[in-house]
């Protein structure tokens, strides 16, 4: 099977089996994009997630701990693997760095969205009562 068949069309081409430099940053680039797209919620809709670091840490800690353990167990049992093509190759034990970043970034994005929606709904309720 060719590279294109496995991964779909790609604008970057290399020799068969060649690891393309840009590919290995895709996972982290996606996480950065998630942060960039939700960051305005903190400032425009005043989600107050980053402004309350203790609450943020308390919300993240159980998620990061539980899913890191789950991930490590899954990796050790060969339930899943991570493509070296799309990850940096930096590992924290057996877990790729990108997984830890995922466990931090995605919950933060979820919290930002949750708080922003809550603020919008509270504002809408106030407007209808007035």
N, C-alpha and C positions, 0 to 999 in steps of 0.2 A: 504494500500500500504506500502511496506517495505521501509526502508531507501535506500537500494540498488536500488529498482525500481525507486525511486524519483530522486536520484542523480547519478545513474550509479554505476559501481563497485568502491569499495574503499579498499585501503590496510589497513586502520585503521578501526578496528571493535570495537563496544561498545554495551552496552545493548540498546534495543529499547528505543528511546526517550532521550538517553544520549548525551549530547553535548560534542563532542570530542575537546580537547584543541587545537589541530593543525588545525582543520577546521576553527576556527574563525580568523585565521591569513591569510587565503588563498587570500583574496582580497588585503590586504596590501602587501603580498608576491608577488603577480602579479604586483603590481605597482612598487615595488622595482626591480623586474626583468626587467621591461620596462626601468627603469633608467639605470640599469647596462648594458643592451644590447645596449643602445644608447649613453652612456657616452663616449665610444671610439671615436665617431664622433667628439666630441669637441677637442680631442687631436690628433688623427690620421689624420683626414681630416680638422682640424682647422675650425670647424663650427662657433666659436666665439659667441656662444649663452650665455654661462655662463660668458664670459669675458665682456659682455655688459649688466650689471644688470639693468640699467635704461630702456633700450630698451626691455629687457625681461619682466620687471614689467609692462611696458606700453602695451605689447602684451598680458600678462596674465590677467590684471585687468578687461577688458571688458568681457572676456570669463568667468572668475570666477564669476563675479557679475551676469551676465545674466543667466548662467546655474545654479547658486545657487538659484536664485529667481525661475526659472523654476522648479527646483527639489523640492523646498519647497512647491510650489503651487501644484505640482503633488502629493506629499505626503499628504498634507492637504486635497486634494480632493479624496484621495484613488485611484488615477490612478495607482500607483505602490507602492510596499513595498520592503523592503530589508530583506533578510534571516538572522535571528539572528544566524543561524548555521555558516554562512560564513563571518560574520562581528564581530568586537570586542565588540560591545555593547556600544561603546563610541559615544555619539550623540552631535551634535552642534545644540541645539534646537531640531527640529524633524528630522534633516538630519544626517545620519551616517557619522562619521569622514572619512570613506573610500571614500565617494562621493567627499568631498572637496579635498582629496588627488588626486582623479581621475582628477578633473577639473584643477589641477595644473600640474600633471605629464604628462598626455597625450598631452596637448599642447606643453610642453617643448620637449617631444620626437618628436613631429611633426615638431617643429622649428629646432631641431637638424638635422633631416632627410632632411628637405627642404634646409637648409643652406649647408649641406654636398653635396647634389645632385647638387646644384648651383655651388659650388666650383669645383666639378668634371667636370661639363659641361664647365665651364669657362676655366679650364685647358685643356680640350680636344680641345676647340676652338683655344686656343693659339697654341697648338701643330700642328693643321692642317694648321694654317696660317704661321707657321715658315718654 
